[in-house]
């Protein structure tokens, strides 16, 4: 009978997972002292594992290590000597039955406890749409919402893969007992900072007060105008520049996060015309959780969207997008000019050092001449 626990945190996406993972990786050594290993031992290897489990390995740009990531997991778990381990990757939630079986088989020497972070649809939907943009896509927000409503309840519908709480819990509970599936709800807007981390740590059995929380929010949403600008830029890019290996560093981490994020644009909300539907879907999730008897850290009613998540938003106009684009170009030019200036200063510094060296050599040569 397995005695050591593995906390398998599968997401969902846009539920604070990047924030939680950043804190866990920052505190990896301390967590070891507290009896918790992070497995696999790096963020990159964890992502590779997810690609392997979900059959998303692309040999044309992924490293060969991806193809064997799942096969290495049992050895990594065996090498983890602490009483518990944590594996956190938010893109595991949509795994199908076979993929779940394969992953759990690799964890057979552990007492697996599933951890699922959940957020109300009123806040998750706008963030999830922006996530598609930060993956290089260009579907307009209105079209995204219409397709969501059209595909509601359709098995494995792409836009619902990390939102359909009932379907995700049904798949995973077929192979993990309900009493070992821990649900952590994202606290309502306006809750004390760190409330989500405290709920998460209670499941893991870790004192959150011991953790260094000074991490950058690297996966923050951008404003509604900035999101529309990013969408239009993506629509102009050739398909070969919107693949995961290319777009991630330039489109997401540079343009979206570093350039558009600091503009602090007005928050994107769900149009009020979808409020009743959004609440109805959310209530079905609450009912499924209560019926399933899953342990909940937080309050299951946190999943019912508040009225502040909805608005009669004005349509984004061309002037707003143009203003955002000008500000973005100024930021990008500043970044490039700063790099040019730094390179010039490094060259000048090398030249000064080289000239000083020549002078020392010349001084030494003339000194020898005088001695002669």
HELIX and SHEET records of a PDB file:
HELIX    1   1 UNK A   17  UNK A   26  1                                  10    
HELIX    2   2 UNK A   28  UNK A   33  1                                   6    
HELIX    3   3 UNK A   43  UNK A   53  1                                  11    
HELIX    4   4 UNK A   64  UNK A   68  5                                   5    
HELIX    5   5 UNK A   69  UNK A   79  1                                  11    
HELIX    6   6 UNK A   90  UNK A   92  5                                   3    
HELIX    7   7 UNK A   97  UNK A  106  1                                  10    
HELIX    8   8 UNK A  121  UNK A  133  1                                  13    
HELIX    9   9 UNK A  141  UNK A  151  1                                  11    
HELIX   10  10 UNK A  158  UNK A  160  5                                   3    
HELIX   11  11 UNK A  165  UNK A  173  1                                   9    
HELIX   12  12 UNK A  178  UNK A  180  5                                   3    
HELIX   13  13 UNK A  195  UNK A  204  1                                  10    
HELIX   14  14 UNK A  208  UNK A  210  5                                   3    
HELIX   15  15 UNK A  224  UNK A  236  1                                  13    
HELIX   16  16 UNK A  239  UNK A  241  5                                   3    
HELIX   17  17 UNK A  244  UNK A  247  1                                   4    
HELIX   18  18 UNK A  248  UNK A  260  3                                  13    
HELIX   19  19 UNK A  261  UNK A  263  5                                   3    
HELIX   20  20 UNK A  272  UNK A  274  5                                   3    
HELIX   21  21 UNK A  275  UNK A  292  1                                  18    
HELIX   22  22 UNK A  300  UNK A  303  5                                   4    
HELIX   23  23 UNK A  307  UNK A  309  5                                   3    
HELIX   24  24 UNK A  318  UNK A  371  1                                  54    
SHEET    1   A 6 UNK A  36  UNK A  38  0                                        
SHEET    2   A 6 UNK A  84  UNK A  88  1                                        
SHEET    3   A 6 UNK A   5  UNK A   9  1                                        
SHEET    4   A 6 UNK A 111  UNK A 118  1                                        
SHEET    5   A 6 UNK A 181  UNK A 185  1                                        
SHEET    6   A 6 UNK A 295  UNK A 297  1                                        
SHEET    1   B 2 UNK A 270  UNK A 271  0                                        
SHEET    2   B 2 UNK A 310  UNK A 311  1                                        
END                                                                             
